[in-house]
Amino acid sequence: MIAILDSHAHDHELEACERLQPEVVDLPRARAAVRELLLALGEDPDREGLRDTPSRVARMYREVLAGRQVDPALHLARTFDEAASGLVLLRDIRFSSLCEHHMLPFVGRAHVAYLPEGRVVGLSKLARTVETFARRLQVQERLTAQVADALVDNLGTRGVLVVVESEHFCMRVRGTNQPESTMVTMAARGLYETDDAARREVLSLLRAPGR
Ligand SMILES: [Zn+2]
């Protein structure tokens, strides 16, 4: 495993912020929709506790869905030379996302591994990439695949392996009521698709003690 210092974090972060795409959440419309939903649920949206709820909920959606405004390629655009080309693995990237079937959160960790082809990216950019895809209406399978494909498309790697484990609140609070179950998804690209031993190496590092 190579340790990588992210020396370019600061200026690149600013650049990413400046290049945000236009706002996608229509706040007045979201407020009206939440008010309408409260009425549909048999509530009185004008009672004291609910009076500010429509605007709070609208702003909350703007925040948790902000990933659509960011082009993940921006995070991965600046790479730097690294002659040693061993495995790079960033474990335990915490994320929260919103399941598109129930609009309830799913929260967990992503683990991102890749085999560089001479160029590497700052570790914080891997975490940013996960966050950018998580802050959307999602399903976990797609989130996993999008992170893997973004690395393939932007880094020119020999292989990418992304593992995501999370708890889905739609499983906790409704339906089958399985509060303890976690969902694990994996996306393998390049060498990790075909080389079982390489894939096992990453998976054993994910099980390694001391995490
Ligand atoms: Zn769900």
py3Dmol code that shows the C-alpha trace and the ligand (Angstrom):
import py3Dmol

protein = """\
ATOM      1  CA  MET A   1       0.000   0.000   0.000  1.00  0.00           C
ATOM      2  CA  ILE A   2       1.299   3.476  -0.780  1.00  0.00           C
ATOM      3  CA  ALA A   3       0.736   6.368   1.551  1.00  0.00           C
ATOM      4  CA  ILE A   4      -0.173   9.493  -0.351  1.00  0.00           C
ATOM      5  CA  LEU A   5      -0.068  13.031   0.886  1.00  0.00           C
ATOM      6  CA  ASP A   6      -2.611  15.288  -0.653  1.00  0.00           C
ATOM      7  CA  SER A   7      -0.599  18.377  -1.348  1.00  0.00           C
ATOM      8  CA  HIS A   8      -3.010  19.875  -3.843  1.00  0.00           C
ATOM      9  CA  ALA A   9      -6.139  19.781  -1.729  1.00  0.00           C
ATOM     10  CA  HIS A  10      -6.647  23.441  -1.064  1.00  0.00           C
ATOM     11  CA  ASP A  11      -6.585  25.187  -4.422  1.00  0.00           C
ATOM     12  CA  HIS A  12      -8.380  22.354  -6.136  1.00  0.00           C
ATOM     13  CA  GLU A  13     -11.220  22.439  -3.585  1.00  0.00           C
ATOM     14  CA  LEU A  14     -11.846  26.087  -4.385  1.00  0.00           C
ATOM     15  CA  GLU A  15     -11.851  25.378  -8.053  1.00  0.00           C
ATOM     16  CA  ALA A  16     -14.455  22.638  -7.591  1.00  0.00           C
ATOM     17  CA  CYS A  17     -16.717  24.999  -5.634  1.00  0.00           C
ATOM     18  CA  GLU A  18     -16.507  27.709  -8.247  1.00  0.00           C
ATOM     19  CA  ARG A  19     -17.463  25.326 -10.959  1.00  0.00           C
ATOM     20  CA  LEU A  20     -20.723  24.223  -9.342  1.00  0.00           C
ATOM     21  CA  GLN A  21     -23.505  23.743 -11.815  1.00  0.00           C
ATOM     22  CA  PRO A  22     -26.766  25.663 -11.380  1.00  0.00           C
ATOM     23  CA  GLU A  23     -29.071  24.956  -8.462  1.00  0.00           C
ATOM     24  CA  VAL A  24     -31.271  21.930  -9.146  1.00  0.00           C
ATOM     25  CA  VAL A  25     -33.702  22.082  -6.209  1.00  0.00           C
ATOM     26  CA  ASP A  26     -36.627  24.482  -6.695  1.00  0.00           C
ATOM     27  CA  LEU A  27     -37.030  25.632  -3.085  1.00  0.00           C
ATOM     28  CA  PRO A  28     -40.483  27.323  -3.341  1.00  0.00           C
ATOM     29  CA  ARG A  29     -41.886  24.324  -5.169  1.00  0.00           C
ATOM     30  CA  ALA A  30     -40.367  21.881  -2.646  1.00  0.00           C
ATOM     31  CA  ARG A  31     -41.835  23.960   0.224  1.00  0.00           C
ATOM     32  CA  ALA A  32     -45.290  23.869  -1.357  1.00  0.00           C
ATOM     33  CA  ALA A  33     -44.997  20.130  -1.962  1.00  0.00           C
ATOM     34  CA  VAL A  34     -44.050  19.418   1.663  1.00  0.00           C
ATOM     35  CA  ARG A  35     -46.953  21.524   2.871  1.00  0.00           C
ATOM     36  CA  GLU A  36     -49.234  19.566   0.545  1.00  0.00           C
ATOM     37  CA  LEU A  37     -47.773  16.284   1.825  1.00  0.00           C
ATOM     38  CA  LEU A  38     -48.463  17.302   5.430  1.00  0.00           C
ATOM     39  CA  LEU A  39     -52.079  17.997   4.469  1.00  0.00           C
ATOM     40  CA  ALA A  40     -52.277  14.619   2.711  1.00  0.00           C
ATOM     41  CA  LEU A  41     -50.991  12.982   5.904  1.00  0.00           C
ATOM     42  CA  GLY A  42     -53.896  14.511   7.821  1.00  0.00           C
ATOM     43  CA  GLU A  43     -51.724  17.100   9.570  1.00  0.00           C
ATOM     44  CA  ASP A  44     -52.281  20.778  10.126  1.00  0.00           C
ATOM     45  CA  PRO A  45     -49.226  22.456   8.546  1.00  0.00           C
ATOM     46  CA  ASP A  46     -50.083  25.696  10.340  1.00  0.00           C
ATOM     47  CA  ARG A  47     -49.753  24.312  13.851  1.00  0.00           C
ATOM     48  CA  GLU A  48     -46.763  25.642  15.715  1.00  0.00           C
ATOM     49  CA  GLY A  49     -44.469  22.609  15.448  1.00  0.00           C
ATOM     50  CA  LEU A  50     -44.984  22.275  11.704  1.00  0.00           C
ATOM     51  CA  ARG A  51     -45.007  25.906  10.674  1.00  0.00           C
ATOM     52  CA  ASP A  52     -41.368  25.967   9.540  1.00  0.00           C
ATOM     53  CA  THR A  53     -41.210  22.332   8.496  1.00  0.00           C
ATOM     54  CA  PRO A  54     -41.798  22.849   4.758  1.00  0.00           C
ATOM     55  CA  SER A  55     -38.899  25.283   4.435  1.00  0.00           C
ATOM     56  CA  ARG A  56     -36.642  23.186   6.686  1.00  0.00           C
ATOM     57  CA  VAL A  57     -37.365  20.064   4.644  1.00  0.00           C
ATOM     58  CA  ALA A  58     -36.855  21.910   1.340  1.00  0.00           C
ATOM     59  CA  ARG A  59     -33.444  23.204   2.503  1.00  0.00           C
ATOM     60  CA  MET A  60     -32.546  19.741   3.794  1.00  0.00           C
ATOM     61  CA  TYR A  61     -33.184  18.248   0.352  1.00  0.00           C
ATOM     62  CA  ARG A  62     -31.124  20.962  -1.267  1.00  0.00           C
ATOM     63  CA  GLU A  63     -28.247  19.991   1.010  1.00  0.00           C
ATOM     64  CA  VAL A  64     -28.470  16.208   0.764  1.00  0.00           C
ATOM     65  CA  LEU A  65     -28.991  16.250  -3.009  1.00  0.00           C
ATOM     66  CA  ALA A  66     -26.238  18.760  -3.759  1.00  0.00           C
ATOM     67  CA  GLY A  67     -24.085  16.069  -5.382  1.00  0.00           C
ATOM     68  CA  ARG A  68     -25.940  16.524  -8.661  1.00  0.00           C
ATOM     69  CA  GLN A  69     -24.428  20.001  -8.954  1.00  0.00           C
ATOM     70  CA  VAL A  70     -20.880  18.717  -8.887  1.00  0.00           C
ATOM     71  CA  ASP A  71     -19.062  17.039 -11.739  1.00  0.00           C
ATOM     72  CA  PRO A  72     -17.089  14.214 -10.081  1.00  0.00           C
ATOM     73  CA  ALA A  73     -14.469  14.477 -12.809  1.00  0.00           C
ATOM     74  CA  LEU A  74     -13.366  17.743 -11.150  1.00  0.00           C
ATOM     75  CA  HIS A  75     -12.203  15.869  -8.060  1.00  0.00           C
ATOM     76  CA  LEU A  76     -10.196  13.436 -10.130  1.00  0.00           C
ATOM     77  CA  ALA A  77      -8.826  15.874 -12.693  1.00  0.00           C
ATOM     78  CA  ARG A  78      -5.568  16.653 -10.919  1.00  0.00           C
ATOM     79  CA  THR A  79      -3.341  13.632 -10.725  1.00  0.00           C
ATOM     80  CA  PHE A  80       0.346  13.432  -9.981  1.00  0.00           C
ATOM     81  CA  ASP A  81       3.210  11.154 -10.937  1.00  0.00           C
ATOM     82  CA  GLU A  82       3.944   8.227  -8.701  1.00  0.00           C
ATOM     83  CA  ALA A  83       6.448   5.763 -10.049  1.00  0.00           C
ATOM     84  CA  ALA A  84       5.622   3.057  -7.505  1.00  0.00           C
ATOM     85  CA  SER A  85       2.427   1.533  -8.757  1.00  0.00           C
ATOM     86  CA  GLY A  86       1.220  -0.704  -5.934  1.00  0.00           C
ATOM     87  CA  LEU A  87      -2.314  -0.922  -4.689  1.00  0.00           C
ATOM     88  CA  VAL A  88      -3.928   2.215  -3.253  1.00  0.00           C
ATOM     89  CA  LEU A  89      -6.809   1.575  -0.874  1.00  0.00           C
ATOM     90  CA  LEU A  90      -8.857   4.088   1.057  1.00  0.00           C
ATOM     91  CA  ARG A  91     -11.022   2.333   3.640  1.00  0.00           C
ATOM     92  CA  ASP A  92     -13.998   3.482   5.661  1.00  0.00           C
ATOM     93  CA  ILE A  93     -15.142   6.510   3.711  1.00  0.00           C
ATOM     94  CA  ARG A  94     -18.278   7.468   5.603  1.00  0.00           C
ATOM     95  CA  PHE A  95     -21.234   8.561   3.544  1.00  0.00           C
ATOM     96  CA  SER A  96     -24.955   9.109   3.784  1.00  0.00           C
ATOM     97  CA  SER A  97     -27.264   8.912   0.820  1.00  0.00           C
ATOM     98  CA  LEU A  98     -30.963   8.854   0.097  1.00  0.00           C
ATOM     99  CA  CYS A  99     -32.630   5.748  -1.313  1.00  0.00           C
ATOM    100  CA  GLU A 100     -34.669   6.709  -4.317  1.00  0.00           C
ATOM    101  CA  HIS A 101     -37.379   4.140  -3.618  1.00  0.00           C
ATOM    102  CA  HIS A 102     -38.429   5.523  -0.248  1.00  0.00           C
ATOM    103  CA  MET A 103     -36.504   8.787   0.051  1.00  0.00           C
ATOM    104  CA  LEU A 104     -35.107   7.480   3.331  1.00  0.00           C
ATOM    105  CA  PRO A 105     -31.403   7.568   4.210  1.00  0.00           C
ATOM    106  CA  PHE A 106     -28.945   4.792   3.788  1.00  0.00           C
ATOM    107  CA  VAL A 107     -25.679   5.310   5.637  1.00  0.00           C
ATOM    108  CA  GLY A 108     -22.442   3.419   5.691  1.00  0.00           C
ATOM    109  CA  ARG A 109     -18.890   3.193   4.439  1.00  0.00           C
ATOM    110  CA  ALA A 110     -17.258   2.876   1.088  1.00  0.00           C
ATOM    111  CA  HIS A 111     -13.866   1.321   0.433  1.00  0.00           C
ATOM    112  CA  VAL A 112     -12.107   2.354  -2.749  1.00  0.00           C
ATOM    113  CA  ALA A 113      -9.105   0.491  -4.165  1.00  0.00           C
ATOM    114  CA  TYR A 114      -7.248   1.074  -7.392  1.00  0.00           C
ATOM    115  CA  LEU A 115      -4.064   0.076  -9.128  1.00  0.00           C
ATOM    116  CA  PRO A 116      -2.457   3.229 -10.529  1.00  0.00           C
ATOM    117  CA  GLU A 117      -0.875   3.347 -13.923  1.00  0.00           C
ATOM    118  CA  GLY A 118       1.834   5.830 -13.067  1.00  0.00           C
ATOM    119  CA  ARG A 119      -0.596   8.558 -11.935  1.00  0.00           C
ATOM    120  CA  VAL A 120      -2.313   8.851  -8.568  1.00  0.00           C
ATOM    121  CA  VAL A 121      -4.913  11.178  -7.122  1.00  0.00           C
ATOM    122  CA  GLY A 122      -5.070  12.713  -3.638  1.00  0.00           C
ATOM    123  CA  LEU A 123      -6.828  10.496  -1.113  1.00  0.00           C
ATOM    124  CA  SER A 124      -9.301  13.212  -0.177  1.00  0.00           C
ATOM    125  CA  LYS A 125     -10.440  13.224  -3.802  1.00  0.00           C
ATOM    126  CA  LEU A 126     -11.514   9.601  -3.491  1.00  0.00           C
ATOM    127  CA  ALA A 127     -13.666  10.549  -0.513  1.00  0.00           C
ATOM    128  CA  ARG A 128     -15.058  13.558  -2.415  1.00  0.00           C
ATOM    129  CA  THR A 129     -15.959  11.336  -5.323  1.00  0.00           C
ATOM    130  CA  VAL A 130     -17.955   9.041  -3.035  1.00  0.00           C
ATOM    131  CA  GLU A 131     -19.673  12.041  -1.463  1.00  0.00           C
ATOM    132  CA  THR A 132     -20.573  13.554  -4.833  1.00  0.00           C
ATOM    133  CA  PHE A 133     -22.355  10.396  -5.916  1.00  0.00           C
ATOM    134  CA  ALA A 134     -23.909   9.774  -2.480  1.00  0.00           C
ATOM    135  CA  ARG A 135     -25.597  13.171  -2.348  1.00  0.00           C
ATOM    136  CA  ARG A 136     -28.256  12.248  -4.866  1.00  0.00           C
ATOM    137  CA  LEU A 137     -31.337  10.074  -4.960  1.00  0.00           C
ATOM    138  CA  GLN A 138     -29.619   6.734  -5.255  1.00  0.00           C
ATOM    139  CA  VAL A 139     -29.643   2.985  -5.084  1.00  0.00           C
ATOM    140  CA  GLN A 140     -26.569   1.440  -3.517  1.00  0.00           C
ATOM    141  CA  GLU A 141     -25.734  -0.708  -6.541  1.00  0.00           C
ATOM    142  CA  ARG A 142     -25.580   2.358  -8.784  1.00  0.00           C
ATOM    143  CA  LEU A 143     -23.601   4.393  -6.264  1.00  0.00           C
ATOM    144  CA  THR A 144     -20.990   1.620  -6.150  1.00  0.00           C
ATOM    145  CA  ALA A 145     -20.774   1.364  -9.935  1.00  0.00           C
ATOM    146  CA  GLN A 146     -20.631   5.141 -10.463  1.00  0.00           C
ATOM    147  CA  VAL A 147     -17.666   5.529  -8.109  1.00  0.00           C
ATOM    148  CA  ALA A 148     -15.817   2.700  -9.857  1.00  0.00           C
ATOM    149  CA  ASP A 149     -16.572   4.068 -13.343  1.00  0.00           C
ATOM    150  CA  ALA A 150     -15.523   7.607 -12.400  1.00  0.00           C
ATOM    151  CA  LEU A 151     -12.106   6.275 -11.371  1.00  0.00           C
ATOM    152  CA  VAL A 152     -11.776   4.239 -14.556  1.00  0.00           C
ATOM    153  CA  ASP A 153     -12.825   7.178 -16.725  1.00  0.00           C
ATOM    154  CA  ASN A 154     -10.589   9.762 -15.065  1.00  0.00           C
ATOM    155  CA  LEU A 155      -7.505   8.025 -13.686  1.00  0.00           C
ATOM    156  CA  GLY A 156      -6.392   5.543 -16.290  1.00  0.00           C
ATOM    157  CA  THR A 157      -5.982   2.725 -13.774  1.00  0.00           C
ATOM    158  CA  ARG A 158      -5.170  -0.944 -14.256  1.00  0.00           C
ATOM    159  CA  GLY A 159      -8.024  -1.919 -11.976  1.00  0.00           C
ATOM    160  CA  VAL A 160     -10.630  -0.522  -9.580  1.00  0.00           C
ATOM    161  CA  LEU A 161     -12.508  -2.251  -6.788  1.00  0.00           C
ATOM    162  CA  VAL A 162     -15.206  -0.472  -4.813  1.00  0.00           C
ATOM    163  CA  VAL A 163     -17.006  -2.070  -1.873  1.00  0.00           C
ATOM    164  CA  VAL A 164     -19.912  -0.331  -0.173  1.00  0.00           C
ATOM    165  CA  GLU A 165     -21.600  -1.480   3.027  1.00  0.00           C
ATOM    166  CA  SER A 166     -24.565   0.333   4.459  1.00  0.00           C
ATOM    167  CA  GLU A 167     -27.702   0.264   6.538  1.00  0.00           C
ATOM    168  CA  HIS A 168     -30.938   1.203   4.860  1.00  0.00           C
ATOM    169  CA  PHE A 169     -33.488   3.019   6.955  1.00  0.00           C
ATOM    170  CA  CYS A 170     -36.245   1.695   4.712  1.00  0.00           C
ATOM    171  CA  MET A 171     -35.300  -1.742   6.064  1.00  0.00           C
ATOM    172  CA  ARG A 172     -35.152  -0.476   9.633  1.00  0.00           C
ATOM    173  CA  VAL A 173     -38.392   1.403   9.944  1.00  0.00           C
ATOM    174  CA  ARG A 174     -40.779  -0.301   7.571  1.00  0.00           C
ATOM    175  CA  GLY A 175     -41.577  -3.450   5.612  1.00  0.00           C
ATOM    176  CA  THR A 176     -39.615  -6.422   6.892  1.00  0.00           C
ATOM    177  CA  ASN A 177     -38.180  -4.473   9.850  1.00  0.00           C
ATOM    178  CA  GLN A 178     -34.618  -5.744   9.720  1.00  0.00           C
ATOM    179  CA  PRO A 179     -32.728  -3.201  11.829  1.00  0.00           C
ATOM    180  CA  GLU A 180     -29.519  -5.254  11.971  1.00  0.00           C
ATOM    181  CA  SER A 181     -29.067  -6.159   8.336  1.00  0.00           C
ATOM    182  CA  THR A 182     -26.482  -4.435   6.200  1.00  0.00           C
ATOM    183  CA  MET A 183     -26.187  -4.434   2.448  1.00  0.00           C
ATOM    184  CA  VAL A 184     -22.850  -4.999   0.743  1.00  0.00           C
ATOM    185  CA  THR A 185     -22.231  -4.188  -2.910  1.00  0.00           C
ATOM    186  CA  MET A 186     -19.087  -4.457  -4.976  1.00  0.00           C
ATOM    187  CA  ALA A 187     -17.996  -3.119  -8.346  1.00  0.00           C
ATOM    188  CA  ALA A 188     -14.866  -4.512  -9.998  1.00  0.00           C
ATOM    189  CA  ARG A 189     -13.263  -3.005 -13.071  1.00  0.00           C
ATOM    190  CA  GLY A 190     -10.184  -3.911 -15.100  1.00  0.00           C
ATOM    191  CA  LEU A 191      -7.849  -6.386 -13.460  1.00  0.00           C
ATOM    192  CA  TYR A 192     -10.148  -6.846 -10.471  1.00  0.00           C
ATOM    193  CA  GLU A 193     -12.847  -8.249 -12.730  1.00  0.00           C
ATOM    194  CA  THR A 194     -10.677 -11.162 -13.816  1.00  0.00           C
ATOM    195  CA  ASP A 195      -7.956 -11.646 -11.197  1.00  0.00           C
ATOM    196  CA  ASP A 196      -9.420 -13.456  -8.196  1.00  0.00           C
ATOM    197  CA  ALA A 197      -6.181 -13.259  -6.192  1.00  0.00           C
ATOM    198  CA  ALA A 198      -5.929  -9.481  -6.639  1.00  0.00           C
ATOM    199  CA  ARG A 199      -9.531  -9.075  -5.561  1.00  0.00           C
ATOM    200  CA  ARG A 200      -8.973 -11.322  -2.528  1.00  0.00           C
ATOM    201  CA  GLU A 201      -5.981  -9.185  -1.514  1.00  0.00           C
ATOM    202  CA  VAL A 202      -8.194  -6.107  -1.259  1.00  0.00           C
ATOM    203  CA  LEU A 203     -10.996  -7.946   0.494  1.00  0.00           C
ATOM    204  CA  SER A 204      -8.556  -9.354   3.066  1.00  0.00           C
ATOM    205  CA  LEU A 205      -7.296  -5.824   3.780  1.00  0.00           C
ATOM    206  CA  LEU A 206     -10.905  -4.830   4.443  1.00  0.00           C
ATOM    207  CA  ARG A 207     -11.175  -7.594   7.031  1.00  0.00           C
ATOM    208  CA  ALA A 208      -7.772  -6.846   8.540  1.00  0.00           C
ATOM    209  CA  PRO A 209      -7.666  -6.209  12.302  1.00  0.00           C
ATOM    210  CA  GLY A 210      -7.031  -2.745  13.643  1.00  0.00           C
ATOM    211  CA  ARG A 211      -9.632  -1.030  11.531  1.00  0.00           C
TER     212      ARG A 211
END
"""
ligand_1 = """\
1
ZN
Zn -35.462 2.096 0.210
"""
view = py3Dmol.view(width=600, height=400)
view.addModel(protein, "pdb")
view.setStyle({"model": 0}, {"cartoon": {"style": "trace"}})
view.addModel(ligand_1, "xyz")
view.setStyle({"model": 1}, {"stick": {}})
view.zoomTo()
view.show()
